[in-house]
Amino acid sequence: MKGEYVNSPFFVMRNLRFSDMLQIKEVTFVKSITSVKHRPKPLLPEFSFAGRSNVGKSSLINCLLNRNRLAKVSKSPGKTQTLNYFLVNQQFFLVDLPGYGFARVPPAEQNRWKRMIENYLINNKSLCMLYVLVDALVGPKKNDFQLFEWLQFEEIPYQLILTKTDRIGRQKQQQRAVELRQLLNLNNVDSRVILFSSKTKAGRQELLNHMAECLTICKTYKDAFF
């Protein structure tokens, strides 16, 4: 059985002290890589962001880090084609993963991205959490469900985020979150869905708090077992 603390679909957050509200003070772009063997040193905790092309991933990252043009936003899906590392507060890495599901990308290139992402996620002891983004307006697609199934099979920790929530009403947001939990059989009390809008910054603080919790748990795990 794989590690129950870090390599499980969801972290148990209850009864744990975590650091004060995470504040983004310093952000530096480090490098873009196409192979995990080129990961930056030293190894630090990593938070990764994945989602379908045009799900609003770059906008979310810019909003989260309070930077306007750190992650390149493009109207053309499939812009991100590498693993992009950002060093935050000299404390952890934020990793922007290539978007998936863009039909105009040749199948061979899509398979290359798929292998690159899988190699990155499997046996990555530095991974604190993978955030999977789903467009609140269109909902999850086949590619999303394939990713969820694979993540659960590999016992890789992930957290769902609904993006672009400003495009739908609050009632529809909650309805979409409930539907997503039901579709994925997410009945655990800690398997929340974060509702996020890059335009209104709704959900930004919740996401930062979640990352702060994960950082503490990652540190607790590593101190105890490494």
N, C-alpha and C positions, 0 to 999 in steps of 0.2 A: 504493500500500500504506500502511496506517495505521501509526502509530508502533509500533515493535516493542517498546519498553520499557514504556510505561505502558499503552497501549491494545492489549494482547494478552490472551488468555484466562488465561494464567498467567505469573507473574514467574519468572525464573530466579534462584534464591536463592544458588547456589553461588558460592564465591570472592568474597563480598562481606562487608565489615565492616559490622555494624549496631550501633546504640546499645545500651547496657546494657539489661537487662531493663526493659521499660516499666512504670512505676509510676503508678497513677492517684492523683494528689494533689489535683486540683481539678476539679470538674465543675459547669458552669452551664448551665441551660436557657436558650437564646437566643430562639428563636421557632419558630412553626409557620407554614408557608407552603403555598400551593396552586399557586404559579407560580414557576418558576426565576428569573424577573426580580426576585423579592423575596428572593433569597438574601442572607444576612447578609454584611456587609463588616467587615474586609478578607477577601479570599478566602484560605482556608487549606486544607491537605490535608484530604480528606474520606474517612471510612470509612462505608459505607452498609450497612444490614441489611435484607434482604428475605426473604419467605417466605409460605407460605399462611397464611390466617387460623387462629389457634389453634395455631400451630406452636411457640409458646413464645418468641417474639421479645422481648417486653417483659421477660419473666423473665430471658432471657439478657443483655439490656442492663443490667438492674439488677445482676445477678451480676457481669458483666464490670467495671462501673464501681464495684462495691462500694457500691451505694446501694440502699436497700430499695424506695423508691417513686418513683424518678426517672421511669421509663417506667411509665405506668399499665397495670396488669395487670387484665384483665377476663375473666370467664367467658363473655362474649358475644363471639363472633368478629366481626371487622370494626370493632373499636373505633377503631383508628388510621386516620384518614381524611386526614391531611395529612403533609407532609414535616416532621419534627420535628428541629430542630437542637440539639445539645448541644456546648458548648465544653469540651474536655478539656485540662487543664494549660496553658491559653492557647497550645496548640500545634496542635491539629487539631479538626475537627468530627466528631462521630459523628451520623449521620443515620438516623433511624428512618423507614422507608418504609411506606406502607399495605400491609396484608396483602391477598393476592389469593385468589380461588377460593371466596369465601363465597356460597353459593347464595341466601341471603335478601336480599342486596343487589340492588336493581333493576339490570338490564342497563345502563341509561344511566349509572348511578353507577359501575358496574364499568368501563365504557369510559372514563369521566372519570379514574378512578384510573390506568388503564392508560396513557392519554395523558400524564398528569402524570409518572408514573414514567419513561416512555420519554423525554420531553423533558428530564427531569433527567439521565438516564444518558448520552444521546447527546451527544458533544462536550463532556463535562464534564472539562476539563483538571485540575480540582482533585481528581478522584476517584483515590484511591490503590488502593482495593479495594472491591468489592461482595461482601459475605458473604451467601450464599444458604442459608437454613435449611431442612432437611428433617426431618420427624418420624421418629425412628429406629424407632418402633413401627409406623407405617403405611407408611413408605417414600414414594418420590416418586409424584406423581399427574400426570395429563395436563397440568395447568397448569404444574407444575414443568418438565416436558420442553419445553413450549412456550417457557418463559423461557430454559432452557439453550440451546435452538436459536437463539433470537433473540440472546442474549448472544454466542454464538460467531460468529454471522453479523456482528454489529456490532463484534466484536473488543473487547469490554468486559471488563476484568479481573474475575474472580470467584473466590471460594473457597467450597467446600462445607463446611457444618457439619451434622452429625447432632445433633439436639437430643433431650432427654428420654431420654438413654441409660441412666439409672438404671432405666428400666422394662423393660429387656431385659438378658440376661446378656452377659458380655464376649465370649464366642464368637459370639453373635448380632450384637453390635455390629460386630465385625470382618467377619463375613459380610455384613452390610448394607453396610458401606463398600466391600468388594470388589465386590459386586453393582452398586453405584452407579457405581463407576469403570468397570466393564465395560459397563454400559448406555450410558454417555456416552463410551465409547472414550477414557478418560483413562489413557493409558499412559505419560505423562511422569512421570519420577521425582519431580518437584516438585508433581504434582497430587494432593497428599494430601487426605484427608478428616478434618476435625477432629471428634473425638467429644466432645460437650459435655453436661454435666448442670448445670442451675441449682441443683438441690438439693444435690448433692455437691461442686459446683464443679470437677468433673473436666473437663479441657480448657481451663480458664480461663487457666492460665499459657501453654499452647501457643498460644492465640489471641492473648494479649498479645505473645508473642515474634514471632508472625507479623506483627502490626501494626507492631512495632518495625522489622522487616526492611523492610516495605513503605514506612515513613516514610523510611528511609535511601535506598531506591531512588528514591522520588519526588523527594527532594531532589537526588540525583545527576543524575537526568534533567533537572530544571528548571534546575540550575546549568549543565548542559552545553548545553542547547538554547534557553534563554529568557534 
